[in-house]
Amino acid sequence: MTKAPKTRDISHTVYEQVRDAIHNGEFRVGDRVTEVALAEKFGVSRTPIRDAISKLEADGLLTNVPRRGLIVTDLSHQQIGELYMMREVLEGAAARLASLSGSDAEITTLQDLVGTEETCMDDAVKLSTINKKFHRLLALAAHNRYLLEALEQLSITMSLLPSLLGEGGRAQNAHEQHLQIVDALKRRDPDAAEKAIRLHIRSSHQHRLLLASD
């Protein structure tokens, strides 16, 4: 029997809410997750929760550990480095293509998004939302469906890394780097655009390493 659309919709909503909760630090790596707790938290029945958990496991966001049950996946130092390396390569390509193929409207929207960051520099949650929109629109502006698919898959795993925008001045640094990326896009300079976003991602990785070493 085909699953009712409402159940699928609820399951997808729960999936996205859990993914956001992981990225925002509400659920931390290593935290145990149960069907009962999620059903109570989101006020839904166990069926869509079970479906959401299956997708979270398939995407690597939850791991079933013997004698512990489901936990939020804890990435190793090596895995984090590999993720940032791939993000630098893929988003570098996206920025290069966006500078060449992105429409004026897309680039103006990116500029406007970066402008809104100035109004919420002390709100890490809002900044994280804007940041996700910025990188998503940049990927769309590249106009390459296969690159977009690869970036979307990568972003799922990146959700396991809590946002740094509320830590150690990262918000201001990221904002300035976003401005540099947009400036290169507006000038239609593919080399500068790729260089700017690679430096941006490298800076984020370095910031995360410094925080982990404290």
C-alpha positions in Angstrom: 0.0 0.0 0.0 1.3 3.5 -0.9 2.0 5.6 2.1 -0.4 8.5 2.6 1.1 11.9 1.4 0.4 13.5 4.9 2.6 10.8 6.6 5.3 11.4 4.1 5.1 15.2 4.6 5.3 14.8 8.4 8.2 12.5 8.1 10.1 14.9 5.8 9.4 17.8 8.2 10.7 15.8 11.2 13.8 14.8 9.2 14.5 18.5 8.4 13.8 19.6 12.0 16.2 17.0 13.4 18.8 17.9 10.8 18.5 21.6 11.8 18.6 20.7 15.5 21.9 18.9 14.9 23.4 21.7 13.0 22.3 24.3 15.5 23.8 22.3 18.4 20.5 21.4 20.0 21.3 17.8 19.4 25.1 17.2 19.9 27.3 14.5 18.4 27.1 11.4 20.5 23.6 12.3 21.9 21.2 9.3 22.1 18.1 9.6 20.0 14.9 7.6 20.5 11.6 7.3 18.7 9.7 8.1 21.9 11.7 11.2 22.6 11.3 12.6 19.1 7.6 11.8 19.0 7.1 13.8 22.2 9.4 16.6 21.0 7.6 17.1 17.7 4.1 16.1 18.8 3.6 13.4 16.1 3.0 9.7 16.0 5.7 7.0 15.9 5.2 6.1 12.2 6.5 9.3 10.6 9.2 9.4 13.3 10.3 5.9 12.3 10.4 6.9 8.6 12.4 10.1 9.5 14.9 8.0 11.5 15.4 5.6 8.6 16.3 8.5 6.3 18.6 10.1 9.0 20.4 6.8 9.3 20.7 6.4 5.5 22.2 9.8 5.2 24.7 9.1 8.0 23.3 11.6 10.5 22.4 8.9 13.0 24.4 5.8 13.8 23.1 2.7 15.5 25.7 1.7 18.2 25.5 -1.6 20.0 24.2 -1.4 23.6 23.6 2.4 23.1 21.1 2.5 20.3 20.8 5.5 17.9 23.2 8.4 18.4 24.0 11.5 16.5 27.0 10.5 14.4 30.3 11.7 15.6 32.7 12.5 12.8 36.4 11.8 13.2 39.1 14.5 12.8 40.0 12.8 9.4 36.4 12.8 8.2 36.0 16.5 9.0 39.1 17.3 7.1 37.9 15.3 4.1 34.6 17.1 4.2 36.1 20.5 4.1 38.5 19.5 1.3 35.6 18.4 -0.8 33.5 21.4 0.1 36.4 23.7 -1.0 36.7 21.9 -4.3 33.0 21.8 -5.1 32.1 25.3 -3.9 35.1 26.6 -5.7 33.8 25.2 -8.9 30.3 26.5 -8.1 31.6 30.1 -7.5 33.6 29.9 -10.8 30.6 28.8 -12.8 28.3 31.3 -11.0 30.5 34.2 -12.0 30.2 33.1 -15.6 26.6 31.7 -15.8 24.8 33.3 -12.9 22.1 35.8 -13.8 22.3 39.4 -12.6 19.2 38.7 -10.5 20.9 35.8 -8.8 24.0 37.8 -8.0 22.0 40.7 -6.7 20.0 38.4 -4.5 23.3 37.0 -3.1 24.4 40.6 -2.4 21.1 41.4 -0.7 21.4 38.2 1.5 24.9 39.3 2.6 23.5 42.7 3.4 21.0 41.3 5.8 23.8 39.7 7.9 24.6 43.2 9.2 21.3 43.4 11.0 21.7 40.2 13.0 25.4 39.8 13.8 24.5 38.8 17.4 21.9 36.2 16.4 23.8 33.0 15.4 20.6 31.1 14.5 19.5 33.8 12.0 23.0 34.1 10.6 23.1 30.3 10.1 19.8 30.4 8.1 21.1 33.3 6.0 24.4 31.4 5.5 22.6 28.3 4.3 20.6 30.3 1.8 23.7 32.1 0.5 25.6 28.8 -0.2 22.4 27.2 -1.6 21.8 30.1 -4.0 25.4 30.2 -5.0 25.2 26.5 -5.9 22.0 27.2 -7.9 23.6 30.1 -9.7 26.3 27.7 -11.1 23.6 26.2 -13.3 25.0 22.7 -13.2 22.7 20.0 -12.0 25.4 17.4 -11.3 27.4 19.9 -9.2 24.3 20.9 -7.4 23.5 17.3 -6.6 27.0 16.7 -5.2 26.8 19.8 -3.1 23.4 18.9 -1.7 24.7 15.5 -0.6 27.8 17.1 1.0 25.6 19.6 2.8 23.7 16.7 4.5 26.9 15.4 6.1 28.0 19.0 6.9 24.9 19.3 9.1 26.7 17.2 11.7 29.1 20.1 12.2 27.4 22.7 14.5 27.4 26.3 13.1 30.4 28.4 14.1 28.7 31.7 13.6 28.2 32.3 17.3 31.8 31.5 18.2 35.0 33.6 18.5 34.3 36.4 16.0 33.5 34.0 13.2 30.3 35.9 12.2 32.2 39.1 11.3 34.9 37.2 9.5 32.4 35.2 7.5 30.4 38.3 6.6 33.6 40.0 5.3 34.4 36.9 3.3 30.9 36.8 1.8 31.3 40.4 0.7 34.5 39.4 -1.1 32.8 36.5 -2.8 29.9 38.7 -4.0 32.3 41.4 -5.2 34.1 38.8 -7.4 30.8 37.5 -8.7 29.6 41.1 -9.6 32.9 41.6 -11.5 32.4 38.3 -13.3 35.9 37.3 -12.3 35.9 33.4 -12.1 39.4 33.2 -10.7 38.7 35.7 -7.9 35.4 34.1 -7.1 36.9 30.7 -6.8 39.8 32.0 -4.7 37.5 33.9 -2.4 35.2 31.0 -1.5 38.1 28.6 -1.1 39.7 31.0 1.4 36.3 31.3 3.1 35.9 27.6 3.5 39.5 27.1 4.6 39.0 29.8 7.2 36.0 28.0 8.5 37.9 24.8 8.8 40.8 26.5 10.6 38.4 28.2 13.0 36.8 24.8 13.8 40.2 23.2 14.4 41.2 26.0 16.8 37.9 25.6 18.8 38.4 21.8 19.0 41.9 22.3 20.4 40.8 24.6 23.3 
